[in-house]
Amino acid sequence: MLYTAVMNSKTKWYCWSAVAGLATYVLLAFEMNRELDCWAKKDYATMFFFPLGIAVLVSAAINLKVTPPKVKKYTKRMLLGMVAYILGIDLANHIHALPSPYKYLLVLLPILPLIYICFTIIGYITELDEMLRKIYMEAMAFSGIATGFTCFTYLFFRDMGAPEFRAEWAYYMMWAYFLIGKFFSCRRYK
Amino acid sequence: MKNRLRELRAAKEWSQSDLADKLDVSRQTVNAIETEKYDPSLPLAFKAARLFKLSIEEIFFDK
């Protein structure tokens, strides 16, 4: 009875997408560990963060049916861009060994979808409600500045003997700063 | 910046969601403007003025 009352069709759909996302995440994390031996190499970032992106994609694709039309348009474009990006990286990884002077142009394969994704994000933010747009812009500005300064400051620490960090941490840090910026920006206006 | 948005909305018996739909913004934005946490852009202020058939200064004003 309670189940029927709480679970309308939209909620059910959200639950299924969450389950599918979680399943994708767990399967991919195991697969990454099996393929790349991440746990033994202490490469936790690859093992835990990379599957997160794919899991969000799967969850968003399932959610498309119940996504508001305004957001649906951009979600579809993001999915398309992300799939093209993943295929581009995969293709570049598979054919970079070819003996060709133009092989370095392969780097463009994942970059073109990235440009498309950037335009999609900009389009989405431009169409947002003006207060939300301000919140996103402030969060992005905070994220960009904070990431830049953290990376720059880290150079001094590294020269003083701090452990080496892989460059991809800057990407995760950028999102963490974005969420922190968004939290404080939301608190200010809501 | 102070405003009379809440008072004008109440006079028309609109909810925040109703006003948000008419101004084409989110309910959160209407709430933030009413609680004076967010100052609307000029186009939004004009939109609100047209909706209530008042001038901008009659809705939004300094202390």
gemmi code that builds the backbone of each chain (N, CA, C; Angstrom):
import gemmi

chains = {
    "A": [
        ("MET", (0.845, -1.209, 0.000), (0.000, 0.000, 0.000), (0.883, 1.262, 0.000)),
        ("LEU", (1.818, 1.286, 0.957), (2.755, 2.416, 1.068), (3.600, 2.507, -0.210)),
        ("TYR", (3.986, 1.316, -0.688), (4.809, 1.249, -1.899), (4.069, 1.917, -3.067)),
        ("THR", (2.778, 1.587, -3.225), (1.989, 2.142, -4.329), (1.819, 3.656, -4.160)),
        ("ALA", (1.649, 4.078, -2.885), (1.434, 5.510, -2.643), (2.684, 6.324, -2.962)),
        ("VAL", (3.835, 5.792, -2.562), (5.090, 6.545, -2.741), (5.586, 6.451, -4.179)),
        ("MET", (5.406, 5.262, -4.765), (5.994, 5.006, -6.081), (5.046, 5.376, -7.226)),
        ("ASN", (5.028, 6.611, -7.632), (4.318, 6.912, -8.876), (5.262, 6.551, -10.028)),
        ("SER", (4.766, 6.656, -11.258), (5.563, 6.137, -12.379), (6.890, 6.884, -12.533)),
        ("LYS", (6.869, 8.203, -12.196), (8.087, 9.000, -12.337), (9.138, 8.538, -11.307)),
        ("THR", (8.680, 8.357, -10.065), (9.601, 7.922, -9.001), (10.188, 6.558, -9.338)),
        ("LYS", (9.310, 5.690, -9.873), (9.764, 4.345, -10.237), (10.886, 4.443, -11.277)),
        ("TRP", (10.652, 5.330, -12.250), (11.633, 5.512, -13.317), (12.963, 6.020, -12.750)),
        ("TYR", (12.897, 6.974, -11.817), (14.113, 7.503, -11.194), (14.849, 6.395, -10.451)),
        ("CYS", (14.075, 5.541, -9.753), (14.688, 4.456, -8.988), (15.414, 3.487, -9.919)),
        ("TRP", (14.740, 3.142, -11.041), (15.366, 2.218, -11.993), (16.655, 2.798, -12.567)),
        ("SER", (16.600, 4.108, -12.868), (17.799, 4.733, -13.446), (18.929, 4.747, -12.417)),
        ("ALA", (18.571, 4.957, -11.128), (19.587, 4.966, -10.072), (20.198, 3.565, -9.927)),
        ("VAL", (19.333, 2.538, -9.977), (19.815, 1.154, -9.849), (20.743, 0.818, -11.019)),
        ("ALA", (20.310, 1.206, -12.241), (21.120, 0.922, -13.434), (22.468, 1.641, -13.352)),
        ("GLY", (22.430, 2.902, -12.878), (23.663, 3.685, -12.730), (24.612, 3.028, -11.739)),
        ("LEU", (24.043, 2.610, -10.610), (24.856, 1.975, -9.564), (25.459, 0.661, -10.064)),
        ("ALA", (24.616, -0.134, -10.777), (25.090, -1.420, -11.306), (26.233, -1.180, -12.302)),
        ("THR", (26.039, -0.173, -13.180), (27.085, 0.157, -14.157), (28.379, 0.532, -13.445)),
        ("TYR", (28.220, 1.336, -12.387), (29.390, 1.809, -11.648), (30.164, 0.638, -11.042)),
        ("VAL", (29.430, -0.238, -10.369), (30.085, -1.376, -9.693), (30.761, -2.287, -10.725)),
        ("LEU", (30.021, -2.615, -11.801), (30.579, -3.504, -12.840), (31.834, -2.909, -13.466)),
        ("LEU", (31.749, -1.608, -13.800), (32.903, -0.960, -14.440), (34.102, -0.870, -13.501)),
        ("ALA", (33.823, -0.571, -12.221), (34.921, -0.475, -11.250), (35.656, -1.825, -11.162)),
        ("PHE", (34.869, -2.910, -11.123), (35.480, -4.250, -11.080), (36.259, -4.525, -12.362)),
        ("GLU", (35.653, -4.152, -13.490), (36.271, -4.388, -14.794), (37.588, -3.606, -14.924)),
        ("MET", (37.554, -2.338, -14.473), (38.768, -1.510, -14.524), (39.870, -2.144, -13.680)),
        ("ASN", (39.448, -2.643, -12.501), (40.417, -3.266, -11.599), (41.012, -4.522, -12.236)),
        ("ARG", (40.134, -5.299, -12.895), (40.587, -6.550, -13.516), (41.545, -6.266, -14.677)),
        ("GLU", (41.173, -5.257, -15.500), (41.968, -4.933, -16.701), (43.281, -4.235, -16.358)),
        ("LEU", (43.193, -3.249, -15.466), (44.365, -2.388, -15.235), (45.044, -2.623, -13.885)),
        ("ASP", (44.467, -3.494, -13.085), (45.047, -3.821, -11.791), (45.209, -2.558, -10.924)),
        ("CYS", (44.155, -1.741, -10.950), (44.215, -0.429, -10.291), (44.462, -0.529, -8.788)),
        ("TRP", (43.804, -1.504, -8.139), (43.898, -1.611, -6.678), (45.335, -1.880, -6.251)),
        ("ALA", (45.973, -2.819, -6.945), (47.350, -3.176, -6.596), (48.306, -2.016, -6.875)),
        ("LYS", (47.999, -1.256, -7.953), (48.879, -0.131, -8.307), (48.512, 1.138, -7.534)),
        ("LYS", (47.513, 1.044, -6.666), (47.004, 2.188, -5.887), (46.522, 3.319, -6.791)),
        ("ASP", (45.989, 2.940, -7.964), (45.455, 3.940, -8.885), (43.949, 4.070, -8.626)),
        ("TYR", (43.627, 4.616, -7.451), (42.228, 4.660, -7.022), (41.393, 5.623, -7.874)),
        ("ALA", (42.031, 6.675, -8.371), (41.286, 7.675, -9.156), (40.670, 7.024, -10.387)),
        ("THR", (41.466, 6.256, -11.126), (40.960, 5.591, -12.334), (39.851, 4.616, -11.974)),
        ("MET", (40.070, 3.893, -10.885), (39.117, 2.841, -10.519), (37.791, 3.410, -10.031)),
        ("PHE", (37.829, 4.493, -9.254), (36.597, 5.000, -8.651), (35.941, 6.133, -9.434)),
        ("PHE", (36.726, 6.991, -10.090), (36.138, 8.160, -10.737), (35.740, 7.916, -12.182)),
        ("PHE", (36.554, 7.167, -12.931), (36.225, 6.951, -14.352), (34.868, 6.264, -14.517)),
        ("PRO", (34.574, 5.171, -13.762), (33.258, 4.532, -13.929), (32.101, 5.450, -13.537)),
        ("LEU", (32.395, 6.448, -12.687), (31.348, 7.366, -12.245), (30.745, 8.116, -13.434)),
        ("GLY", (31.616, 8.583, -14.334), (31.158, 9.312, -15.523), (30.237, 8.454, -16.384)),
        ("ILE", (30.644, 7.209, -16.629), (29.846, 6.300, -17.465), (28.516, 5.982, -16.771)),
        ("ALA", (28.579, 5.788, -15.441), (27.357, 5.469, -14.686), (26.355, 6.623, -14.775)),
        ("VAL", (26.857, 7.850, -14.677), (25.977, 9.025, -14.793), (25.350, 9.061, -16.188)),
        ("LEU", (26.149, 8.721, -17.210), (25.635, 8.698, -18.593), (24.486, 7.698, -18.730)),
        ("VAL", (24.699, 6.489, -18.215), (23.671, 5.439, -18.311), (22.404, 5.881, -17.589)),
        ("SER", (22.599, 6.425, -16.379), (21.460, 6.866, -15.574), (20.700, 7.993, -16.286)),
        ("ALA", (21.436, 8.941, -16.854), (20.795, 10.068, -17.559), (20.043, 9.580, -18.791)),
        ("ALA", (20.618, 8.599, -19.501), (19.963, 8.067, -20.710), (18.643, 7.395, -20.345)),
        ("ILE", (18.618, 6.664, -19.217), (17.372, 6.004, -18.798), (16.355, 7.050, -18.338)),
        ("ASN", (16.859, 8.117, -17.713), (15.975, 9.172, -17.198), (15.356, 10.044, -18.277)),
        ("LEU", (15.852, 9.925, -19.510), (15.388, 10.814, -20.597), (13.869, 10.851, -20.714)),
        ("LYS", (13.228, 9.710, -20.472), (11.778, 9.603, -20.643), (11.025, 10.567, -19.718)),
        ("VAL", (11.579, 10.775, -18.511), (10.873, 11.628, -17.542), (11.569, 12.985, -17.348)),
        ("THR", (12.535, 13.284, -18.208), (13.239, 14.569, -18.100), (12.385, 15.667, -18.731)),
        ("PRO", (12.313, 16.859, -18.087), (11.555, 17.965, -18.683), (12.099, 18.295, -20.078)),
        ("PRO", (11.206, 18.670, -21.040), (11.639, 18.868, -22.432), (12.802, 19.847, -22.608)),
        ("LYS", (12.824, 20.916, -21.768), (13.878, 21.921, -21.886), (15.261, 21.314, -21.576)),
        ("VAL", (15.278, 20.429, -20.581), (16.543, 19.798, -20.167), (16.869, 18.619, -21.092)),
        ("LYS", (15.784, 17.961, -21.591), (15.960, 16.761, -22.425), (16.824, 17.053, -23.653)),
        ("LYS", (16.557, 18.212, -24.272), (17.295, 18.594, -25.484), (18.804, 18.588, -25.218)),
        ("TYR", (19.200, 19.191, -24.079), (20.624, 19.290, -23.771), (21.188, 17.968, -23.260)),
        ("THR", (20.346, 17.194, -22.542), (20.821, 15.881, -22.064), (21.153, 15.000, -23.264)),
        ("LYS", (20.278, 15.022, -24.293), (20.531, 14.217, -25.494), (21.843, 14.637, -26.158)),
        ("ARG", (22.046, 15.958, -26.259), (23.287, 16.453, -26.893), (24.514, 16.048, -26.077)),
        ("MET", (24.378, 16.128, -24.743), (25.502, 15.744, -23.874), (25.827, 14.260, -24.045)),
        ("LEU", (24.762, 13.443, -24.097), (24.968, 11.996, -24.260), (25.674, 11.705, -25.579)),
        ("LEU", (25.182, 12.375, -26.631), (25.779, 12.199, -27.962), (27.261, 12.597, -27.932)),
        ("GLY", (27.535, 13.759, -27.334), (28.914, 14.262, -27.250), (29.801, 13.329, -26.454)),
        ("MET", (29.286, 12.819, -25.319), (30.081, 11.944, -24.464), (30.375, 10.608, -25.150)),
        ("VAL", (29.353, 10.070, -25.842), (29.564, 8.804, -26.562), (30.628, 9.004, -27.655)),
        ("ALA", (30.514, 10.123, -28.391), (31.501, 10.410, -29.436), (32.895, 10.582, -28.830)),
        ("TYR", (32.952, 11.206, -27.650), (34.230, 11.420, -26.966), (34.874, 10.079, -26.576)),
        ("ILE", (34.040, 9.204, -25.988), (34.564, 7.896, -25.560), (35.039, 7.094, -26.775)),
        ("LEU", (34.219, 7.108, -27.850), (34.608, 6.393, -29.075), (35.894, 6.975, -29.660)),
        ("GLY", (35.995, 8.315, -29.609), (37.189, 9.008, -30.120), (38.432, 8.576, -29.381)),
        ("ILE", (38.337, 8.524, -28.045), (39.494, 8.109, -27.222), (39.857, 6.657, -27.527)),
        ("ASP", (38.811, 5.829, -27.623), (39.046, 4.406, -27.880), (39.724, 4.205, -29.237)),
        ("LEU", (39.201, 4.929, -30.234), (39.755, 4.829, -31.584), (41.210, 5.313, -31.606)),
        ("ALA", (41.455, 6.444, -30.959), (42.814, 7.005, -30.915), (43.770, 6.022, -30.228)),
        ("ASN", (43.278, 5.360, -29.187), (44.110, 4.387, -28.469), (44.429, 3.174, -29.323)),
        ("HIS", (43.485, 2.807, -30.187), (43.680, 1.593, -30.986), (44.535, 1.816, -32.232)),
        ("ILE", (44.453, 3.017, -32.809), (45.172, 3.189, -34.075), (46.379, 4.124, -33.978)),
        ("HIS", (46.762, 4.518, -32.744), (47.884, 5.448, -32.634), (49.216, 4.778, -32.983)),
        ("ALA", (49.228, 3.449, -33.008), (50.480, 2.746, -33.291), (50.797, 2.691, -34.798)),
        ("LEU", (49.873, 3.146, -35.619), (50.096, 3.110, -37.077), (51.291, 3.978, -37.457)),
        ("PRO", (52.138, 3.509, -38.358), (53.295, 4.324, -38.761), (52.897, 5.393, -39.775)),
        ("SER", (52.339, 6.457, -39.312), (51.922, 7.521, -40.229), (52.370, 8.861, -39.656)),
        ("PRO", (52.823, 9.791, -40.527), (53.245, 11.098, -40.009), (52.062, 11.897, -39.456)),
        ("TYR", (50.849, 11.509, -39.843), (49.667, 12.274, -39.412), (49.025, 11.694, -38.150)),
        ("LYS", (49.695, 10.720, -37.532), (49.035, 10.036, -36.411), (48.754, 10.985, -35.245)),
        ("TYR", (49.555, 12.074, -35.169), (49.326, 13.010, -34.056), (48.019, 13.789, -34.224)),
        ("LEU", (47.499, 13.790, -35.468), (46.200, 14.452, -35.703), (45.068, 13.671, -35.033)),
        ("LEU", (45.381, 12.419, -34.659), (44.368, 11.585, -33.999), (43.874, 12.216, -32.709)),
        ("VAL", (44.709, 13.080, -32.146), (44.326, 13.727, -30.898), (43.036, 14.545, -31.092)),
        ("LEU", (42.766, 14.906, -32.341), (41.555, 15.682, -32.629), (40.277, 14.856, -32.452)),
        ("LEU", (40.414, 13.538, -32.527), (39.227, 12.683, -32.432), (38.425, 12.941, -31.155)),
        ("PRO", (39.080, 12.918, -29.971), (38.276, 13.231, -28.780), (38.054, 14.729, -28.561)),
        ("ILE", (38.882, 15.575, -29.201), (38.755, 17.023, -28.953), (37.505, 17.606, -29.628)),
        ("LEU", (37.188, 17.108, -30.816), (36.007, 17.639, -31.521), (34.717, 17.435, -30.718)),
        ("PRO", (34.485, 16.208, -30.199), (33.293, 16.065, -29.341), (33.356, 16.942, -28.093)),
        ("LEU", (34.577, 17.173, -27.572), (34.710, 18.020, -26.383), (34.253, 19.450, -26.676)),
        ("ILE", (34.609, 19.945, -27.874), (34.184, 21.291, -28.269), (32.648, 21.326, -28.347)),
        ("TYR", (32.078, 20.256, -28.917), (30.620, 20.146, -29.022), (29.976, 20.149, -27.626)),
        ("ILE", (30.612, 19.418, -26.683), (30.095, 19.356, -25.307), (30.166, 20.743, -24.656)),
        ("CYS", (31.273, 21.449, -24.894), (31.424, 22.799, -24.323), (30.302, 23.709, -24.820)),
        ("PHE", (30.030, 23.661, -26.136), (28.961, 24.501, -26.696), (27.610, 24.108, -26.111)),
        ("THR", (27.418, 22.799, -25.894), (26.158, 22.330, -25.306), (25.991, 22.887, -23.892)),
        ("ILE", (27.077, 22.837, -23.105), (27.010, 23.337, -21.724), (26.728, 24.848, -21.728)),
        ("ILE", (27.422, 25.567, -22.626), (27.213, 27.016, -22.693), (25.759, 27.313, -23.082)),
        ("GLY", (25.244, 26.551, -24.076), (23.851, 26.735, -24.506), (22.879, 26.476, -23.366)),
        ("TYR", (23.152, 25.428, -22.603), (22.274, 25.076, -21.466), (22.269, 26.200, -20.428)),
        ("ILE", (23.466, 26.691, -20.100), (23.560, 27.742, -19.075), (22.912, 29.037, -19.564)),
        ("THR", (23.060, 29.334, -20.854), (22.461, 30.553, -21.405), (20.943, 30.512, -21.303)),
        ("GLU", (20.362, 29.334, -21.463), (18.897, 29.226, -21.431), (18.337, 29.083, -20.021)),
        ("LEU", (19.248, 28.989, -19.032), (18.768, 28.817, -17.650), (18.077, 30.071, -17.152)),
        ("ASP", (17.305, 29.888, -16.116), (16.693, 30.984, -15.395), (17.806, 31.913, -14.873)),
        ("GLU", (17.588, 33.230, -14.827), (18.703, 34.153, -14.589), (19.421, 33.960, -13.249)),
        ("MET", (18.683, 33.583, -12.195), (19.363, 33.383, -10.912), (20.221, 32.111, -10.944)),
        ("LEU", (19.654, 31.057, -11.550), (20.423, 29.812, -11.671), (21.676, 30.044, -12.507)),
        ("ARG", (21.502, 30.866, -13.567), (22.648, 31.168, -14.435), (23.752, 31.842, -13.625)),
        ("LYS", (23.338, 32.778, -12.750), (24.308, 33.487, -11.920), (25.016, 32.504, -10.973)),
        ("ILE", (24.225, 31.586, -10.394), (24.799, 30.589, -9.475), (25.832, 29.736, -10.210)),
        ("TYR", (25.475, 29.270, -11.419), (26.396, 28.424, -12.193), (27.650, 29.191, -12.593)),
        ("MET", (27.455, 30.453, -13.005), (28.605, 31.245, -13.440), (29.558, 31.485, -12.266)),
        ("GLU", (28.993, 31.777, -11.097), (29.837, 32.004, -9.917), (30.585, 30.727, -9.535)),
        ("ALA", (29.859, 29.598, -9.594), (30.490, 28.316, -9.241), (31.607, 27.984, -10.222)),
        ("MET", (31.364, 28.251, -11.518), (32.398, 27.947, -12.524), (33.602, 28.862, -12.359)),
        ("ALA", (33.343, 30.141, -12.054), (34.451, 31.080, -11.855), (35.284, 30.644, -10.648)),
        ("PHE", (34.598, 30.290, -9.556), (35.293, 29.834, -8.344), (36.124, 28.593, -8.655)),
        ("SER", (35.480, 27.639, -9.383), (36.156, 26.387, -9.705), (37.415, 26.631, -10.534)),
        ("GLY", (37.293, 27.478, -11.563), (38.435, 27.756, -12.437), (39.576, 28.405, -11.679)),
        ("ILE", (39.244, 29.437, -10.892), (40.285, 30.173, -10.163), (40.920, 29.285, -9.096)),
        ("ALA", (40.073, 28.574, -8.336), (40.592, 27.732, -7.247), (41.455, 26.597, -7.795)),
        ("THR", (41.005, 25.960, -8.891), (41.801, 24.871, -9.477), (43.152, 25.401, -9.955)),
        ("GLY", (43.108, 26.553, -10.648), (44.347, 27.157, -11.161), (45.332, 27.445, -10.036)),
        ("PHE", (44.831, 28.081, -8.968), (45.720, 28.446, -7.862), (46.220, 27.216, -7.101)),
        ("THR", (45.338, 26.204, -6.961), (45.778, 24.992, -6.251), (46.895, 24.308, -7.029)),
        ("CYS", (46.692, 24.200, -8.363), (47.730, 23.558, -9.194), (49.034, 24.343, -9.126)),
        ("PHE", (48.900, 25.669, -9.166), (50.088, 26.516, -9.143), (50.814, 26.387, -7.802)),
        ("THR", (50.036, 26.391, -6.715), (50.635, 26.280, -5.380), (51.305, 24.931, -5.200)),
        ("TYR", (50.672, 23.891, -5.796), (51.226, 22.540, -5.668), (52.641, 22.451, -6.251)),
        ("LEU", (52.904, 23.265, -7.304), (54.242, 23.255, -7.918), (55.319, 23.544, -6.880)),
        ("PHE", (55.029, 24.507, -5.981), (56.017, 24.853, -4.943), (56.200, 23.686, -3.972)),
        ("PHE", (55.044, 23.073, -3.593), (55.124, 21.929, -2.679), (55.905, 20.778, -3.318)),
        ("ARG", (55.644, 20.571, -4.619), (56.341, 19.475, -5.312), (57.843, 19.721, -5.318)),
        ("ASP", (58.217, 20.988, -5.566), (59.647, 21.323, -5.559), (60.262, 21.119, -4.177)),
        ("MET", (59.390, 21.216, -3.142), (59.898, 21.014, -1.771), (59.895, 19.540, -1.394)),
        ("GLY", (59.456, 18.675, -2.321), (59.528, 17.233, -2.063), (58.201, 16.545, -1.830)),
        ("ALA", (57.058, 17.276, -2.055), (55.733, 16.641, -1.886), (55.565, 15.548, -2.943)),
        ("PRO", (54.708, 14.528, -2.662), (54.556, 13.437, -3.640), (53.963, 13.922, -4.961)),
        ("GLU", (54.325, 13.216, -6.038), (53.819, 13.558, -7.379), (52.342, 13.186, -7.491)),
        ("PHE", (51.561, 14.041, -8.105), (50.161, 13.722, -8.384), (49.956, 13.645, -9.881)),
        ("ARG", (49.060, 12.735, -10.302), (48.786, 12.644, -11.735), (47.908, 13.810, -12.154)),
        ("ALA", (48.086, 14.230, -13.412), (47.407, 15.442, -13.902), (45.892, 15.331, -13.839)),
        ("GLU", (45.355, 14.092, -13.949), (43.897, 13.973, -13.990), (43.223, 14.391, -12.687)),
        ("TRP", (44.017, 14.481, -11.589), (43.445, 14.934, -10.327), (42.922, 16.361, -10.444)),
        ("ALA", (43.546, 17.140, -11.343), (43.092, 18.519, -11.540), (41.639, 18.535, -12.019)),
        ("TYR", (41.284, 17.528, -12.836), (39.916, 17.434, -13.368), (38.915, 17.160, -12.241)),
        ("TYR", (39.264, 16.172, -11.383), (38.372, 15.843, -10.262), (38.285, 17.011, -9.283)),
        ("MET", (39.431, 17.678, -9.095), (39.463, 18.817, -8.181), (38.581, 19.945, -8.708)),
        ("MET", (38.595, 20.121, -10.035), (37.772, 21.166, -10.657), (36.287, 20.937, -10.334)),
        ("TRP", (35.839, 19.668, -10.448), (34.432, 19.362, -10.138), (34.145, 19.527, -8.658)),
        ("ALA", (35.112, 19.144, -7.818), (34.902, 19.299, -6.367), (34.756, 20.779, -6.030)),
        ("TYR", (35.619, 21.616, -6.603), (35.526, 23.055, -6.362), (34.218, 23.620, -6.930)),
        ("PHE", (33.791, 23.078, -8.070), (32.530, 23.540, -8.666), (31.367, 23.290, -7.700)),
        ("LEU", (31.343, 22.079, -7.113), (30.263, 21.736, -6.181), (30.326, 22.615, -4.928)),
        ("ILE", (31.546, 22.881, -4.443), (31.689, 23.752, -3.264), (31.177, 25.162, -3.606)),
        ("GLY", (31.593, 25.661, -4.790), (31.171, 26.992, -5.232), (29.665, 27.069, -5.380)),
        ("LYS", (29.077, 26.016, -5.952), (27.626, 25.999, -6.166), (26.888, 25.983, -4.820)),
        ("PHE", (27.434, 25.225, -3.880), (26.806, 25.134, -2.557), (26.739, 26.519, -1.907)),
        ("PHE", (27.880, 27.225, -1.914), (27.913, 28.538, -1.264), (27.086, 29.569, -2.035)),
        ("SER", (27.109, 29.461, -3.355), (26.329, 30.389, -4.170), (24.832, 30.176, -3.930)),
        ("CYS", (24.414, 28.904, -3.863), (23.001, 28.580, -3.606), (22.579, 29.113, -2.247)),
        ("ARG", (23.457, 28.968, -1.266), (23.134, 29.418, 0.092), (22.911, 30.921, 0.134)),
        ("ARG", (23.640, 31.617, -0.722), (23.549, 33.078, -0.724), (22.203, 33.554, -1.276)),
        ("TYR", (21.684, 32.846, -2.277), (20.482, 33.336, -2.952), (19.194, 32.640, -2.523)),
        ("LYS", (19.323, 31.486, -1.844), (18.072, 30.749, -1.563), (17.694, 30.831, -0.086)),
    ],
    "B": [
        ("MET", (18.303, 45.932, -2.403), (17.149, 46.655, -2.977), (15.843, 46.054, -2.437)),
        ("LYS", (14.942, 46.937, -2.022), (13.657, 46.453, -1.488), (12.649, 46.324, -2.631)),
        ("ASN", (11.598, 45.551, -2.392), (10.555, 45.445, -3.419), (9.202, 45.077, -2.807)),
        ("ARG", (8.156, 45.281, -3.602), (6.783, 45.005, -3.131), (6.210, 43.774, -3.835)),
        ("LEU", (7.083, 42.922, -4.316), (6.629, 41.799, -5.137), (5.687, 40.866, -4.363)),
        ("ARG", (6.048, 40.584, -3.121), (5.222, 39.662, -2.317), (3.821, 40.234, -2.106)),
        ("GLU", (3.807, 41.525, -1.789), (2.529, 42.223, -1.538), (1.665, 42.240, -2.804)),
        ("LEU", (2.288, 42.553, -3.926), (1.538, 42.611, -5.194), (1.041, 41.221, -5.605)),
        ("ARG", (1.880, 40.229, -5.369), (1.491, 38.853, -5.705), (0.324, 38.407, -4.838)),
        ("ALA", (0.404, 38.741, -3.536), (-0.674, 38.351, -2.604), (-1.987, 39.021, -3.005)),
        ("ALA", (-1.884, 40.266, -3.471), (-3.100, 40.992, -3.874), (-3.800, 40.287, -5.037)),
        ("LYS", (-3.029, 39.682, -5.889), (-3.594, 38.956, -7.046), (-3.933, 37.502, -6.706)),
        ("GLU", (-3.593, 37.111, -5.467), (-3.817, 35.736, -4.991), (-3.081, 34.689, -5.847)),
        ("TRP", (-1.864, 35.048, -6.220), (-1.030, 34.117, -6.987), (-0.058, 33.434, -6.037)),
        ("SER", (0.280, 32.200, -6.354), (1.349, 31.536, -5.600), (2.684, 31.947, -6.223)),
        ("GLN", (3.772, 31.597, -5.542), (5.098, 31.909, -6.111), (5.280, 31.198, -7.449)),
        ("SER", (4.740, 29.970, -7.542), (4.861, 29.212, -8.807), (4.094, 29.906, -9.930)),
        ("ASP", (2.887, 30.434, -9.608), (2.097, 31.143, -10.627), (2.892, 32.333, -11.176)),
        ("LEU", (3.440, 33.115, -10.232), (4.205, 34.301, -10.652), (5.452, 33.889, -11.444)),
        ("ALA", (6.090, 32.816, -10.991), (7.290, 32.333, -11.689), (6.947, 31.951, -13.130)),
        ("ASP", (5.804, 31.284, -13.322), (5.382, 30.902, -14.683), (5.130, 32.130, -15.543)),
        ("LYS", (4.496, 33.133, -14.940), (4.173, 34.348, -15.716), (5.433, 35.140, -16.079)),
        ("LEU", (6.436, 35.077, -15.197), (7.682, 35.824, -15.464), (8.716, 34.973, -16.189)),
        ("ASP", (8.373, 33.678, -16.391), (9.273, 32.739, -17.065), (10.604, 32.574, -16.321)),
        ("VAL", (10.498, 32.457, -14.998), (11.681, 32.157, -14.179), (11.308, 31.013, -13.235)),
        ("SER", (12.263, 30.565, -12.416), (11.951, 29.469, -11.480), (11.301, 30.034, -10.209)),
        ("ARG", (10.633, 29.150, -9.476), (9.992, 29.582, -8.226), (11.053, 30.071, -7.238)),
        ("GLN", (12.229, 29.438, -7.279), (13.317, 29.828, -6.381), (13.738, 31.283, -6.621)),
        ("THR", (13.710, 31.675, -7.903), (14.093, 33.058, -8.229), (13.084, 34.032, -7.647)),
        ("VAL", (11.793, 33.709, -7.793), (10.747, 34.582, -7.232), (10.933, 34.683, -5.720)),
        ("ASN", (11.186, 33.552, -5.089), (11.385, 33.535, -3.633), (12.601, 34.385, -3.241)),
        ("ALA", (13.695, 34.238, -3.995), (14.919, 34.991, -3.674), (14.702, 36.493, -3.849)),
        ("ILE", (13.902, 36.870, -4.862), (13.630, 38.303, -5.066), (12.753, 38.823, -3.915)),
        ("GLU", (11.728, 38.047, -3.563), (10.817, 38.486, -2.499), (11.528, 38.626, -1.152)),
        ("THR", (12.480, 37.730, -0.899), (13.205, 37.803, 0.375), (14.424, 38.739, 0.271)),
        ("GLU", (14.532, 39.420, -0.846), (15.583, 40.424, -1.099), (17.002, 39.852, -1.024)),
        ("LYS", (17.109, 38.592, -1.418), (18.443, 37.985, -1.478), (19.019, 38.112, -2.881)),
        ("TYR", (18.166, 38.376, -3.833), (18.615, 38.465, -5.217), (17.948, 39.660, -5.904)),
        ("ASP", (18.749, 40.483, -6.569), (18.213, 41.618, -7.330), (17.993, 41.188, -8.771)),
        ("PRO", (16.770, 41.367, -9.282), (16.502, 40.896, -10.654), (17.224, 41.734, -11.699)),
        ("SER", (17.377, 41.149, -12.883), (17.985, 41.886, -13.993), (16.973, 42.928, -14.475)),
        ("LEU", (17.447, 43.853, -15.279), (16.558, 44.909, -15.801), (15.423, 44.319, -16.648)),
        ("PRO", (15.718, 43.364, -17.561), (14.604, 42.785, -18.347), (13.542, 42.128, -17.457)),
        ("LEU", (13.984, 41.475, -16.379), (13.011, 40.816, -15.496), (12.207, 41.862, -14.716)),
        ("ALA", (12.876, 42.931, -14.313), (12.170, 44.003, -13.607), (11.110, 44.632, -14.529)),
        ("PHE", (11.455, 44.823, -15.793), (10.490, 45.367, -16.770), (9.313, 44.412, -16.933)),
        ("LYS", (9.629, 43.128, -16.984), (8.586, 42.110, -17.160), (7.595, 42.163, -15.992)),
        ("ALA", (8.164, 42.267, -14.770), (7.319, 42.326, -13.572), (6.480, 43.603, -13.589)),
        ("ALA", (7.110, 44.700, -13.996), (6.382, 45.982, -14.045), (5.222, 45.901, -15.030)),
        ("ARG", (5.471, 45.287, -16.181), (4.402, 45.154, -17.206), (3.283, 44.247, -16.687)),
        ("LEU", (3.682, 43.193, -15.977), (2.696, 42.231, -15.472), (1.750, 42.888, -14.468)),
        ("PHE", (2.319, 43.729, -13.581), (1.480, 44.375, -12.560), (0.977, 45.752, -13.008)),
        ("LYS", (1.281, 46.121, -14.244), (0.879, 47.420, -14.810), (1.307, 48.584, -13.894)),
        ("LEU", (2.562, 48.520, -13.472), (3.142, 49.576, -12.629), (4.486, 49.969, -13.226)),
        ("SER", (5.070, 51.035, -12.693), (6.428, 51.364, -13.161), (7.424, 50.563, -12.313)),
        ("ILE", (8.650, 50.440, -12.817), (9.670, 49.668, -12.079), (9.878, 50.266, -10.686)),
        ("GLU", (9.910, 51.609, -10.618), (10.159, 52.264, -9.323), (9.061, 51.991, -8.304)),
        ("GLU", (7.876, 51.675, -8.792), (6.786, 51.381, -7.853), (6.899, 49.975, -7.257)),
        ("ILE", (7.679, 49.148, -7.911), (7.867, 47.766, -7.394), (9.213, 47.636, -6.691)),
        ("PHE", (10.255, 48.145, -7.326), (11.613, 48.030, -6.763), (12.098, 49.418, -6.357)),
        ("PHE", (12.655, 49.512, -5.158), (13.129, 50.822, -4.701), (14.273, 50.665, -3.699)),
        ("ASP", (15.049, 51.773, -3.556), (16.134, 51.784, -2.559), (15.541, 51.980, -1.175)),
        ("LYS", (16.405, 51.714, -0.169), (15.911, 51.858, 1.227), (15.501, 53.309, 1.511)),
    ],
}
model = gemmi.Model(1)
for chain_id, residues in chains.items():
    chain = gemmi.Chain(chain_id)
    for i, (resn, *xyz) in enumerate(residues, 1):
        res = gemmi.Residue()
        res.name, res.seqid = resn, gemmi.SeqId(i, " ")
        for name, pos in zip(("N", "CA", "C"), xyz):
            atom = gemmi.Atom()
            atom.name, atom.element = name, gemmi.Element(name[0])
            atom.pos, atom.b_iso = gemmi.Position(*pos), 0.0
            res.add_atom(atom)
        chain.add_residue(res)
    model.add_chain(chain)
structure = gemmi.Structure()
structure.add_model(model)
structure.setup_entities()
